[in-house]
Each structure stands twice: as C-alpha cells, then as structure tokens.
Amino acid sequence: MYGAEVWGYENIGLIEKFQLKYLKSFFLQTRQSTPNYMVYGETGKLPKEISIKTRMINYWKNLVT
C-alpha cells in the first residue's frame, strides 16, 4: 500500500486477484470457486480497491486544501 495515492489507479485488478488467491488458498483453505463476497465476509476484510481509492481521494483533498 506504500505510495498507493500515486500508483493506485493502475494494477488494482492484479492486487485484488493476488489477495483473493492468498485468502482462499492459504488463509481459509477453500476452493478457488468460493465466491469472493463470502471470503471478504468471513475474513472481515474489504477489497483493496476501496482502501486504495480512499487513500487517493484523501491525498488529493489534502493537496487542494
């Protein structure tokens, strides 16, 4: 997440894919066909896209003000 304010608009899909694969395979030990919303609900985590875009918005808000 370091520097996500700058690079966050790129490669979000790749990061999401890696996070879900890790959570499904190693953390929860479920099949890859498990729905993503169940993985996020079970772990209590949010998709990285939400936190990256939040950081980007806050960064630009701080630059403007």
PDB file of N, H, CA, C and O in Angstrom:
ATOM      1  N   MET A   1       0.811  -1.190   0.000  1.00  0.00           N
ATOM      2  CA  MET A   1       0.000   0.000   0.000  1.00  0.00           C
ATOM      3  C   MET A   1       0.861   1.263   0.000  1.00  0.00           C
ATOM      4  O   MET A   1       0.331   2.371  -0.087  1.00  0.00           O
ATOM      5  N   TYR A   2       2.168   1.106   0.096  1.00  0.00           N
ATOM      6  H   TYR A   2       2.598   0.206   0.167  1.00  0.00           H
ATOM      7  CA  TYR A   2       3.040   2.272   0.109  1.00  0.00           C
ATOM      8  C   TYR A   2       2.947   3.001  -1.219  1.00  0.00           C
ATOM      9  O   TYR A   2       3.182   2.413  -2.275  1.00  0.00           O
ATOM     10  N   GLY A   3       2.610   4.265  -1.166  1.00  0.00           N
ATOM     11  H   GLY A   3       2.420   4.742  -0.309  1.00  0.00           H
ATOM     12  CA  GLY A   3       2.527   5.081  -2.366  1.00  0.00           C
ATOM     13  C   GLY A   3       1.281   4.843  -3.193  1.00  0.00           C
ATOM     14  O   GLY A   3       1.236   5.226  -4.362  1.00  0.00           O
ATOM     15  N   ALA A   4       0.279   4.225  -2.619  1.00  0.00           N
ATOM     16  H   ALA A   4       0.315   3.914  -1.669  1.00  0.00           H
ATOM     17  CA  ALA A   4      -0.944   3.908  -3.369  1.00  0.00           C
ATOM     18  C   ALA A   4      -1.656   5.164  -3.845  1.00  0.00           C
ATOM     19  O   ALA A   4      -2.452   5.105  -4.782  1.00  0.00           O
ATOM     20  N   GLU A   5      -1.384   6.290  -3.219  1.00  0.00           N
ATOM     21  H   GLU A   5      -0.737   6.338  -2.458  1.00  0.00           H
ATOM     22  CA  GLU A   5      -2.004   7.540  -3.641  1.00  0.00           C
ATOM     23  C   GLU A   5      -1.575   7.915  -5.056  1.00  0.00           C
ATOM     24  O   GLU A   5      -2.319   8.562  -5.792  1.00  0.00           O
ATOM     25  N   VAL A   6      -0.371   7.502  -5.424  1.00  0.00           N
ATOM     26  H   VAL A   6       0.234   6.977  -4.826  1.00  0.00           H
ATOM     27  CA  VAL A   6       0.184   7.866  -6.728  1.00  0.00           C
ATOM     28  C   VAL A   6      -0.078   6.788  -7.769  1.00  0.00           C
ATOM     29  O   VAL A   6      -0.503   7.102  -8.881  1.00  0.00           O
ATOM     30  N   TRP A   7       0.164   5.540  -7.439  1.00  0.00           N
ATOM     31  H   TRP A   7       0.510   5.285  -6.536  1.00  0.00           H
ATOM     32  CA  TRP A   7       0.031   4.471  -8.419  1.00  0.00           C
ATOM     33  C   TRP A   7      -1.300   3.747  -8.341  1.00  0.00           C
ATOM     34  O   TRP A   7      -1.518   2.803  -9.099  1.00  0.00           O
ATOM     35  N   GLY A   8      -2.193   4.150  -7.458  1.00  0.00           N
ATOM     36  H   GLY A   8      -2.016   4.917  -6.841  1.00  0.00           H
ATOM     37  CA  GLY A   8      -3.416   3.410  -7.171  1.00  0.00           C
ATOM     38  C   GLY A   8      -4.374   3.236  -8.309  1.00  0.00           C
ATOM     39  O   GLY A   8      -5.191   2.316  -8.276  1.00  0.00           O
ATOM     40  N   TYR A   9      -4.316   4.074  -9.315  1.00  0.00           N
ATOM     41  H   TYR A   9      -3.653   4.821  -9.341  1.00  0.00           H
ATOM     42  CA  TYR A   9      -5.252   3.941 -10.428  1.00  0.00           C
ATOM     43  C   TYR A   9      -4.846   2.837 -11.400  1.00  0.00           C
ATOM     44  O   TYR A   9      -5.604   2.510 -12.314  1.00  0.00           O
ATOM     45  N   GLU A  10      -3.678   2.269 -11.216  1.00  0.00           N
ATOM     46  H   GLU A  10      -3.062   2.535 -10.474  1.00  0.00           H
ATOM     47  CA  GLU A  10      -3.192   1.193 -12.073  1.00  0.00           C
ATOM     48  C   GLU A  10      -3.097  -0.108 -11.275  1.00  0.00           C
ATOM     49  O   GLU A  10      -2.893  -0.087 -10.061  1.00  0.00           O
ATOM     50  N   ASN A  11      -3.244  -1.213 -11.951  1.00  0.00           N
ATOM     51  H   ASN A  11      -3.410  -1.230 -12.937  1.00  0.00           H
ATOM     52  CA  ASN A  11      -2.980  -2.547 -11.405  1.00  0.00           C
ATOM     53  C   ASN A  11      -3.828  -2.930 -10.195  1.00  0.00           C
ATOM     54  O   ASN A  11      -3.420  -3.790  -9.414  1.00  0.00           O
ATOM     55  N   ILE A  12      -4.978  -2.322 -10.024  1.00  0.00           N
ATOM     56  H   ILE A  12      -5.309  -1.624 -10.659  1.00  0.00           H
ATOM     57  CA  ILE A  12      -5.822  -2.684  -8.890  1.00  0.00           C
ATOM     58  C   ILE A  12      -6.325  -4.117  -9.052  1.00  0.00           C
ATOM     59  O   ILE A  12      -6.390  -4.866  -8.078  1.00  0.00           O
ATOM     60  N   GLY A  13      -6.676  -4.494 -10.260  1.00  0.00           N
ATOM     61  H   GLY A  13      -6.623  -3.885 -11.052  1.00  0.00           H
ATOM     62  CA  GLY A  13      -7.172  -5.840 -10.518  1.00  0.00           C
ATOM     63  C   GLY A  13      -6.162  -6.919 -10.174  1.00  0.00           C
ATOM     64  O   GLY A  13      -6.525  -7.971  -9.647  1.00  0.00           O
ATOM     65  N   LEU A  14      -4.908  -6.665 -10.469  1.00  0.00           N
ATOM     66  H   LEU A  14      -4.613  -5.811 -10.897  1.00  0.00           H
ATOM     67  CA  LEU A  14      -3.851  -7.627 -10.169  1.00  0.00           C
ATOM     68  C   LEU A  14      -3.675  -7.802  -8.664  1.00  0.00           C
ATOM     69  O   LEU A  14      -3.474  -8.918  -8.185  1.00  0.00           O
ATOM     70  N   ILE A  15      -3.749  -6.709  -7.925  1.00  0.00           N
ATOM     71  H   ILE A  15      -3.913  -5.803  -8.314  1.00  0.00           H
ATOM     72  CA  ILE A  15      -3.615  -6.768  -6.468  1.00  0.00           C
ATOM     73  C   ILE A  15      -4.795  -7.507  -5.850  1.00  0.00           C
ATOM     74  O   ILE A  15      -4.613  -8.327  -4.950  1.00  0.00           O
ATOM     75  N   GLU A  16      -6.001  -7.221  -6.327  1.00  0.00           N
ATOM     76  H   GLU A  16      -6.149  -6.556  -7.059  1.00  0.00           H
ATOM     77  CA  GLU A  16      -7.200  -7.901  -5.834  1.00  0.00           C
ATOM     78  C   GLU A  16      -7.098  -9.412  -6.078  1.00  0.00           C
ATOM     79  O   GLU A  16      -7.422 -10.214  -5.203  1.00  0.00           O
ATOM     80  N   LYS A  17      -6.652  -9.780  -7.262  1.00  0.00           N
ATOM     81  H   LYS A  17      -6.389  -9.129  -7.973  1.00  0.00           H
ATOM     82  CA  LYS A  17      -6.536 -11.188  -7.624  1.00  0.00           C
ATOM     83  C   LYS A  17      -5.556 -11.914  -6.701  1.00  0.00           C
ATOM     84  O   LYS A  17      -5.826 -13.027  -6.248  1.00  0.00           O
ATOM     85  N   PHE A  18      -4.426 -11.278  -6.430  1.00  0.00           N
ATOM     86  H   PHE A  18      -4.207 -10.375  -6.799  1.00  0.00           H
ATOM     87  CA  PHE A  18      -3.421 -11.879  -5.549  1.00  0.00           C
ATOM     88  C   PHE A  18      -3.963 -12.020  -4.137  1.00  0.00           C
ATOM     89  O   PHE A  18      -3.776 -13.061  -3.507  1.00  0.00           O
ATOM     90  N   GLN A  19      -4.634 -10.988  -3.627  1.00  0.00           N
ATOM     91  H   GLN A  19      -4.786 -10.143  -4.139  1.00  0.00           H
ATOM     92  CA  GLN A  19      -5.170 -11.031  -2.268  1.00  0.00           C
ATOM     93  C   GLN A  19      -6.213 -12.141  -2.137  1.00  0.00           C
ATOM     94  O   GLN A  19      -6.187 -12.904  -1.171  1.00  0.00           O
ATOM     95  N   LEU A  20      -7.119 -12.235  -3.092  1.00  0.00           N
ATOM     96  H   LEU A  20      -7.140 -11.615  -3.877  1.00  0.00           H
ATOM     97  CA  LEU A  20      -8.150 -13.267  -3.028  1.00  0.00           C
ATOM     98  C   LEU A  20      -7.562 -14.668  -3.126  1.00  0.00           C
ATOM     99  O   LEU A  20      -8.011 -15.580  -2.432  1.00  0.00           O
ATOM    100  N   LYS A  21      -6.566 -14.843  -3.980  1.00  0.00           N
ATOM    101  H   LYS A  21      -6.201 -14.101  -4.543  1.00  0.00           H
ATOM    102  CA  LYS A  21      -5.939 -16.152  -4.108  1.00  0.00           C
ATOM    103  C   LYS A  21      -5.269 -16.558  -2.796  1.00  0.00           C
ATOM    104  O   LYS A  21      -5.361 -17.711  -2.377  1.00  0.00           O
ATOM    105  N   TYR A  22      -4.600 -15.611  -2.155  1.00  0.00           N
ATOM    106  H   TYR A  22      -4.525 -14.673  -2.495  1.00  0.00           H
ATOM    107  CA  TYR A  22      -3.960 -15.892  -0.868  1.00  0.00           C
ATOM    108  C   TYR A  22      -5.002 -16.232   0.193  1.00  0.00           C
ATOM    109  O   TYR A  22      -4.852 -17.211   0.924  1.00  0.00           O
ATOM    110  N   LEU A  23      -6.060 -15.422   0.276  1.00  0.00           N
ATOM    111  H   LEU A  23      -6.181 -14.626  -0.318  1.00  0.00           H
ATOM    112  CA  LEU A  23      -7.078 -15.659   1.296  1.00  0.00           C
ATOM    113  C   LEU A  23      -7.776 -17.000   1.086  1.00  0.00           C
ATOM    114  O   LEU A  23      -8.040 -17.717   2.051  1.00  0.00           O
ATOM    115  N   LYS A  24      -8.074 -17.340  -0.151  1.00  0.00           N
ATOM    116  H   LYS A  24      -7.859 -16.757  -0.935  1.00  0.00           H
ATOM    117  CA  LYS A  24      -8.765 -18.598  -0.432  1.00  0.00           C
ATOM    118  C   LYS A  24      -7.855 -19.809  -0.222  1.00  0.00           C
ATOM    119  O   LYS A  24      -8.268 -20.796   0.386  1.00  0.00           O
ATOM    120  N   SER A  25      -6.637 -19.739  -0.714  1.00  0.00           N
ATOM    121  H   SER A  25      -6.301 -18.937  -1.208  1.00  0.00           H
ATOM    122  CA  SER A  25      -5.757 -20.908  -0.690  1.00  0.00           C
ATOM    123  C   SER A  25      -5.113 -21.152   0.666  1.00  0.00           C
ATOM    124  O   SER A  25      -5.166 -22.266   1.188  1.00  0.00           O
ATOM    125  N   PHE A  26      -4.516 -20.136   1.229  1.00  0.00           N
ATOM    126  H   PHE A  26      -4.473 -19.231   0.806  1.00  0.00           H
ATOM    127  CA  PHE A  26      -3.702 -20.337   2.420  1.00  0.00           C
ATOM    128  C   PHE A  26      -4.423 -19.999   3.718  1.00  0.00           C
ATOM    129  O   PHE A  26      -4.286 -20.712   4.712  1.00  0.00           O
ATOM    130  N   PHE A  27      -5.176 -18.930   3.709  1.00  0.00           N
ATOM    131  H   PHE A  27      -5.287 -18.351   2.901  1.00  0.00           H
ATOM    132  CA  PHE A  27      -5.795 -18.472   4.950  1.00  0.00           C
ATOM    133  C   PHE A  27      -7.046 -19.277   5.290  1.00  0.00           C
ATOM    134  O   PHE A  27      -7.158 -19.804   6.397  1.00  0.00           O
ATOM    135  N   LEU A  28      -7.985 -19.376   4.355  1.00  0.00           N
ATOM    136  H   LEU A  28      -7.894 -18.948   3.456  1.00  0.00           H
ATOM    137  CA  LEU A  28      -9.237 -20.089   4.608  1.00  0.00           C
ATOM    138  C   LEU A  28      -9.213 -21.537   4.123  1.00  0.00           C
ATOM    139  O   LEU A  28     -10.039 -22.349   4.540  1.00  0.00           O
ATOM    140  N   GLN A  29      -8.282 -21.854   3.257  1.00  0.00           N
ATOM    141  H   GLN A  29      -7.610 -21.195   2.918  1.00  0.00           H
ATOM    142  CA  GLN A  29      -8.143 -23.186   2.677  1.00  0.00           C
ATOM    143  C   GLN A  29      -9.452 -23.655   2.037  1.00  0.00           C
ATOM    144  O   GLN A  29      -9.953 -24.743   2.321  1.00  0.00           O
ATOM    145  N   THR A  30      -9.984 -22.801   1.167  1.00  0.00           N
ATOM    146  H   THR A  30      -9.577 -21.917   0.936  1.00  0.00           H
ATOM    147  CA  THR A  30     -11.198 -23.122   0.424  1.00  0.00           C
ATOM    148  C   THR A  30     -10.855 -23.296  -1.046  1.00  0.00           C
ATOM    149  O   THR A  30      -9.714 -23.088  -1.460  1.00  0.00           O
ATOM    150  N   ARG A  31     -11.839 -23.673  -1.816  1.00  0.00           N
ATOM    151  H   ARG A  31     -12.766 -23.842  -1.480  1.00  0.00           H
ATOM    152  CA  ARG A  31     -11.645 -23.825  -3.259  1.00  0.00           C
ATOM    153  C   ARG A  31     -11.587 -22.456  -3.921  1.00  0.00           C
ATOM    154  O   ARG A  31     -12.080 -21.468  -3.378  1.00  0.00           O
ATOM    155  N   GLN A  32     -10.983 -22.415  -5.091  1.00  0.00           N
ATOM    156  H   GLN A  32     -10.583 -23.218  -5.532  1.00  0.00           H
ATOM    157  CA  GLN A  32     -10.912 -21.159  -5.841  1.00  0.00           C
ATOM    158  C   GLN A  32     -12.279 -20.729  -6.347  1.00  0.00           C
ATOM    159  O   GLN A  32     -12.467 -19.568  -6.711  1.00  0.00           O
ATOM    160  N   SER A  33     -13.233 -21.650  -6.374  1.00  0.00           N
ATOM    161  H   SER A  33     -13.080 -22.593  -6.078  1.00  0.00           H
ATOM    162  CA  SER A  33     -14.577 -21.321  -6.846  1.00  0.00           C
ATOM    163  C   SER A  33     -15.448 -20.690  -5.765  1.00  0.00           C
ATOM    164  O   SER A  33     -16.597 -20.336  -6.033  1.00  0.00           O
ATOM    165  N   THR A  34     -14.930 -20.543  -4.555  1.00  0.00           N
ATOM    166  H   THR A  34     -13.997 -20.830  -4.337  1.00  0.00           H
ATOM    167  CA  THR A  34     -15.672 -19.890  -3.482  1.00  0.00           C
ATOM    168  C   THR A  34     -15.937 -18.440  -3.866  1.00  0.00           C
ATOM    169  O   THR A  34     -15.017 -17.744  -4.294  1.00  0.00           O
ATOM    170  N   PRO A  35     -17.181 -17.966  -3.721  1.00  0.00           N
ATOM    171  CA  PRO A  35     -17.491 -16.582  -4.098  1.00  0.00           C
ATOM    172  C   PRO A  35     -16.661 -15.570  -3.295  1.00  0.00           C
ATOM    173  O   PRO A  35     -16.401 -15.755  -2.105  1.00  0.00           O
ATOM    174  N   ASN A  36     -16.262 -14.517  -3.971  1.00  0.00           N
ATOM    175  H   ASN A  36     -16.472 -14.367  -4.937  1.00  0.00           H
ATOM    176  CA  ASN A  36     -15.410 -13.509  -3.341  1.00  0.00           C
ATOM    177  C   ASN A  36     -16.097 -12.828  -2.168  1.00  0.00           C
ATOM    178  O   ASN A  36     -15.453 -12.539  -1.160  1.00  0.00           O
ATOM    179  N   TYR A  37     -17.393 -12.568  -2.282  1.00  0.00           N
ATOM    180  H   TYR A  37     -17.916 -12.802  -3.101  1.00  0.00           H
ATOM    181  CA  TYR A  37     -18.085 -11.889  -1.194  1.00  0.00           C
ATOM    182  C   TYR A  37     -18.090 -12.733   0.080  1.00  0.00           C
ATOM    183  O   TYR A  37     -18.113 -12.182   1.180  1.00  0.00           O
ATOM    184  N   MET A  38     -18.070 -14.047  -0.049  1.00  0.00           N
ATOM    185  H   MET A  38     -18.051 -14.495  -0.943  1.00  0.00           H
ATOM    186  CA  MET A  38     -18.006 -14.907   1.132  1.00  0.00           C
ATOM    187  C   MET A  38     -16.630 -14.830   1.787  1.00  0.00           C
ATOM    188  O   MET A  38     -16.516 -14.860   3.012  1.00  0.00           O
ATOM    189  N   VAL A  39     -15.603 -14.732   0.978  1.00  0.00           N
ATOM    190  H   VAL A  39     -15.696 -14.708  -0.018  1.00  0.00           H
ATOM    191  CA  VAL A  39     -14.238 -14.623   1.504  1.00  0.00           C
ATOM    192  C   VAL A  39     -14.087 -13.310   2.272  1.00  0.00           C
ATOM    193  O   VAL A  39     -13.563 -13.289   3.385  1.00  0.00           O
ATOM    194  N   TYR A  40     -14.554 -12.210   1.663  1.00  0.00           N
ATOM    195  H   TYR A  40     -14.980 -12.226   0.759  1.00  0.00           H
ATOM    196  CA  TYR A  40     -14.454 -10.919   2.336  1.00  0.00           C
ATOM    197  C   TYR A  40     -15.307 -10.884   3.606  1.00  0.00           C
ATOM    198  O   TYR A  40     -14.897 -10.307   4.613  1.00  0.00           O
ATOM    199  N   GLY A  41     -16.473 -11.490   3.560  1.00  0.00           N
ATOM    200  H   GLY A  41     -16.806 -11.958   2.742  1.00  0.00           H
ATOM    201  CA  GLY A  41     -17.340 -11.526   4.743  1.00  0.00           C
ATOM    202  C   GLY A  41     -16.758 -12.360   5.862  1.00  0.00           C
ATOM    203  O   GLY A  41     -16.847 -11.985   7.031  1.00  0.00           O
ATOM    204  N   GLU A  42     -16.169 -13.471   5.519  1.00  0.00           N
ATOM    205  H   GLU A  42     -16.096 -13.775   4.569  1.00  0.00           H
ATOM    206  CA  GLU A  42     -15.607 -14.375   6.520  1.00  0.00           C
ATOM    207  C   GLU A  42     -14.360 -13.786   7.174  1.00  0.00           C
ATOM    208  O   GLU A  42     -14.145 -13.968   8.372  1.00  0.00           O
ATOM    209  N   THR A  43     -13.545 -13.088   6.404  1.00  0.00           N
ATOM    210  H   THR A  43     -13.720 -12.940   5.430  1.00  0.00           H
ATOM    211  CA  THR A  43     -12.306 -12.529   6.953  1.00  0.00           C
ATOM    212  C   THR A  43     -12.492 -11.132   7.530  1.00  0.00           C
ATOM    213  O   THR A  43     -11.657 -10.663   8.304  1.00  0.00           O
ATOM    214  N   GLY A  44     -13.580 -10.465   7.159  1.00  0.00           N
ATOM    215  H   GLY A  44     -14.258 -10.845   6.531  1.00  0.00           H
ATOM    216  CA  GLY A  44     -13.799  -9.108   7.660  1.00  0.00           C
ATOM    217  C   GLY A  44     -12.948  -8.072   6.955  1.00  0.00           C
ATOM    218  O   GLY A  44     -12.836  -6.939   7.424  1.00  0.00           O
ATOM    219  N   LYS A  45     -12.352  -8.440   5.845  1.00  0.00           N
ATOM    220  H   LYS A  45     -12.443  -9.360   5.464  1.00  0.00           H
ATOM    221  CA  LYS A  45     -11.524  -7.507   5.081  1.00  0.00           C
ATOM    222  C   LYS A  45     -12.341  -6.869   3.978  1.00  0.00           C
ATOM    223  O   LYS A  45     -13.341  -7.427   3.528  1.00  0.00           O
ATOM    224  N   LEU A  46     -11.914  -5.707   3.548  1.00  0.00           N
ATOM    225  H   LEU A  46     -11.101  -5.253   3.913  1.00  0.00           H
ATOM    226  CA  LEU A  46     -12.518  -5.025   2.416  1.00  0.00           C
ATOM    227  C   LEU A  46     -11.635  -5.225   1.196  1.00  0.00           C
ATOM    228  O   LEU A  46     -10.440  -5.486   1.336  1.00  0.00           O
ATOM    229  N   PRO A  47     -12.201  -5.108   0.007  1.00  0.00           N
ATOM    230  CA  PRO A  47     -11.353  -5.167  -1.180  1.00  0.00           C
ATOM    231  C   PRO A  47     -10.312  -4.041  -1.159  1.00  0.00           C
ATOM    232  O   PRO A  47     -10.598  -2.930  -0.713  1.00  0.00           O
ATOM    233  N   LYS A  48      -9.125  -4.334  -1.639  1.00  0.00           N
ATOM    234  H   LYS A  48      -8.893  -5.237  -2.002  1.00  0.00           H
ATOM    235  CA  LYS A  48      -8.045  -3.337  -1.658  1.00  0.00           C
ATOM    236  C   LYS A  48      -8.423  -2.117  -2.486  1.00  0.00           C
ATOM    237  O   LYS A  48      -7.940  -1.015  -2.223  1.00  0.00           O
ATOM    238  N   GLU A  49      -9.276  -2.302  -3.476  1.00  0.00           N
ATOM    239  H   GLU A  49      -9.668  -3.196  -3.690  1.00  0.00           H
ATOM    240  CA  GLU A  49      -9.689  -1.193  -4.326  1.00  0.00           C
ATOM    241  C   GLU A  49     -10.328  -0.080  -3.503  1.00  0.00           C
ATOM    242  O   GLU A  49     -10.118   1.099  -3.788  1.00  0.00           O
ATOM    243  N   ILE A  50     -11.097  -0.439  -2.498  1.00  0.00           N
ATOM    244  H   ILE A  50     -11.268  -1.396  -2.266  1.00  0.00           H
ATOM    245  CA  ILE A  50     -11.758   0.563  -1.654  1.00  0.00           C
ATOM    246  C   ILE A  50     -10.739   1.357  -0.857  1.00  0.00           C
ATOM    247  O   ILE A  50     -10.805   2.585  -0.810  1.00  0.00           O
ATOM    248  N   SER A  51      -9.797   0.665  -0.230  1.00  0.00           N
ATOM    249  H   SER A  51      -9.743  -0.332  -0.269  1.00  0.00           H
ATOM    250  CA  SER A  51      -8.808   1.393   0.579  1.00  0.00           C
ATOM    251  C   SER A  51      -7.865   2.219  -0.293  1.00  0.00           C
ATOM    252  O   SER A  51      -7.452   3.306   0.111  1.00  0.00           O
ATOM    253  N   ILE A  52      -7.519   1.725  -1.478  1.00  0.00           N
ATOM    254  H   ILE A  52      -7.855   0.841  -1.806  1.00  0.00           H
ATOM    255  CA  ILE A  52      -6.638   2.481  -2.375  1.00  0.00           C
ATOM    256  C   ILE A  52      -7.329   3.747  -2.850  1.00  0.00           C
ATOM    257  O   ILE A  52      -6.736   4.825  -2.819  1.00  0.00           O
ATOM    258  N   LYS A  53      -8.573   3.629  -3.286  1.00  0.00           N
ATOM    259  H   LYS A  53      -9.055   2.753  -3.311  1.00  0.00           H
ATOM    260  CA  LYS A  53      -9.293   4.805  -3.775  1.00  0.00           C
ATOM    261  C   LYS A  53      -9.569   5.800  -2.655  1.00  0.00           C
ATOM    262  O   LYS A  53      -9.563   7.007  -2.895  1.00  0.00           O
ATOM    263  N   THR A  54      -9.810   5.325  -1.449  1.00  0.00           N
ATOM    264  H   THR A  54      -9.815   4.344  -1.255  1.00  0.00           H
ATOM    265  CA  THR A  54      -9.982   6.221  -0.304  1.00  0.00           C
ATOM    266  C   THR A  54      -8.709   7.004  -0.036  1.00  0.00           C
ATOM    267  O   THR A  54      -8.757   8.210   0.206  1.00  0.00           O
ATOM    268  N   ARG A  55      -7.565   6.320  -0.079  1.00  0.00           N
ATOM    269  H   ARG A  55      -7.527   5.340  -0.276  1.00  0.00           H
ATOM    270  CA  ARG A  55      -6.287   6.999   0.124  1.00  0.00           C
ATOM    271  C   ARG A  55      -6.020   8.023  -0.965  1.00  0.00           C
ATOM    272  O   ARG A  55      -5.500   9.104  -0.689  1.00  0.00           O
ATOM    273  N   MET A  56      -6.378   7.686  -2.222  1.00  0.00           N
ATOM    274  H   MET A  56      -6.800   6.808  -2.446  1.00  0.00           H
ATOM    275  CA  MET A  56      -6.180   8.616  -3.328  1.00  0.00           C
ATOM    276  C   MET A  56      -7.028   9.872  -3.140  1.00  0.00           C
ATOM    277  O   MET A  56      -6.542  10.985  -3.340  1.00  0.00           O
ATOM    278  N   ILE A  57      -8.271   9.702  -2.763  1.00  0.00           N
ATOM    279  H   ILE A  57      -8.666   8.798  -2.600  1.00  0.00           H
ATOM    280  CA  ILE A  57      -9.165  10.846  -2.560  1.00  0.00           C
ATOM    281  C   ILE A  57      -8.668  11.720  -1.423  1.00  0.00           C
ATOM    282  O   ILE A  57      -8.656  12.945  -1.549  1.00  0.00           O
ATOM    283  N   ASN A  58      -8.257  11.116  -0.315  1.00  0.00           N
ATOM    284  H   ASN A  58      -8.267  10.121  -0.212  1.00  0.00           H
ATOM    285  CA  ASN A  58      -7.746  11.903   0.815  1.00  0.00           C
ATOM    286  C   ASN A  58      -6.464  12.644   0.460  1.00  0.00           C
ATOM    287  O   ASN A  58      -6.256  13.774   0.901  1.00  0.00           O
ATOM    288  N   TYR A  59      -5.608  12.016  -0.331  1.00  0.00           N
ATOM    289  H   TYR A  59      -5.777  11.098  -0.689  1.00  0.00           H
ATOM    290  CA  TYR A  59      -4.360  12.651  -0.749  1.00  0.00           C
ATOM    291  C   TYR A  59      -4.658  13.895  -1.586  1.00  0.00           C
ATOM    292  O   TYR A  59      -4.094  14.961  -1.340  1.00  0.00           O
ATOM    293  N   TRP A  60      -5.545  13.759  -2.574  1.00  0.00           N
ATOM    294  H   TRP A  60      -6.004  12.893  -2.774  1.00  0.00           H
ATOM    295  CA  TRP A  60      -5.862  14.903  -3.426  1.00  0.00           C
ATOM    296  C   TRP A  60      -6.630  15.976  -2.664  1.00  0.00           C
ATOM    297  O   TRP A  60      -6.476  17.165  -2.947  1.00  0.00           O
ATOM    298  N   LYS A  61      -7.441  15.577  -1.715  1.00  0.00           N
ATOM    299  H   LYS A  61      -7.566  14.611  -1.486  1.00  0.00           H
ATOM    300  CA  LYS A  61      -8.148  16.542  -0.880  1.00  0.00           C
ATOM    301  C   LYS A  61      -7.154  17.370  -0.058  1.00  0.00           C
ATOM    302  O   LYS A  61      -7.311  18.582   0.085  1.00  0.00           O
ATOM    303  N   ASN A  62      -6.134  16.700   0.478  1.00  0.00           N
ATOM    304  H   ASN A  62      -6.007  15.715   0.362  1.00  0.00           H
ATOM    305  CA  ASN A  62      -5.118  17.411   1.254  1.00  0.00           C
ATOM    306  C   ASN A  62      -4.269  18.327   0.372  1.00  0.00           C
ATOM    307  O   ASN A  62      -3.831  19.383   0.827  1.00  0.00           O
ATOM    308  N   LEU A  63      -4.033  17.941  -0.868  1.00  0.00           N
ATOM    309  H   LEU A  63      -4.388  17.083  -1.238  1.00  0.00           H
ATOM    310  CA  LEU A  63      -3.273  18.801  -1.777  1.00  0.00           C
ATOM    311  C   LEU A  63      -4.050  20.075  -2.113  1.00  0.00           C
ATOM    312  O   LEU A  63      -3.477  21.161  -2.203  1.00  0.00           O
ATOM    313  N   VAL A  64      -5.343  19.926  -2.293  1.00  0.00           N
ATOM    314  H   VAL A  64      -5.809  19.044  -2.219  1.00  0.00           H
ATOM    315  CA  VAL A  64      -6.172  21.068  -2.687  1.00  0.00           C
ATOM    316  C   VAL A  64      -6.369  22.044  -1.530  1.00  0.00           C
ATOM    317  O   VAL A  64      -6.407  23.257  -1.734  1.00  0.00           O
ATOM    318  N   THR A  65      -6.493  21.512  -0.321  1.00  0.00           N
ATOM    319  H   THR A  65      -6.462  20.526  -0.155  1.00  0.00           H
ATOM    320  CA  THR A  65      -6.768  22.395   0.834  1.00  0.00           C
ATOM    321  C   THR A  65      -5.540  22.849   1.552  1.00  0.00           C
ATOM    322  O   THR A  65      -5.636  23.589   2.532  1.00  0.00           O
TER     323      THR A  65
END
